[in-house]
Amino acid sequence: MWKAPEFWVAVAFLVFFGLLAKLKVPGMITKALDDRADAIRQELDQARRLREEAQDLLTEYQQKRLQAENEAKAILEQARREADALKAESDRSLKESLERRSRLAEEKIARAEAQALGEVRAAAVEAAVSAAEKVLRTRAQGDTGKILVDEAIRDLKTRVN
């Protein structure tokens, strides 16, 4: 038995395990494994926390994007309303301006017509007076006729004007 190599291998094996037990190697291995497991657990917890934070940020940014889209739609709608109001105001202003210019032109035309009518009447009166003067001068001879014609012409001018 003392000479058998299996015996010495068994003794060396027992001494090795005894030495490992005395140096508390299994405890150190267990502690190292436990520490490693704790480190992995902490990393997993941190990864889970980071994932939740990322999810919260994603949700927050999606809400902000929706708000920005809604604000952009509101701004566009407001701009459309303002443009429509401005167009309506411009149309109304243009219509009023055209009506005012048309009215002024009609008044100017009416004044020109009245002035032309007055000038025509004055010319007609002058022609009638001149014709009457010629007729009366030829028919009424002498000083008496001349006096009558002059008085009639003066009276006629004051009555017509």
Secondary structure as UniProt FT lines:
FT   TURN            2..3
FT   HELIX           5..22
FT   TURN            23..24
FT   HELIX           25..139
FT   HELIX           142..160
//
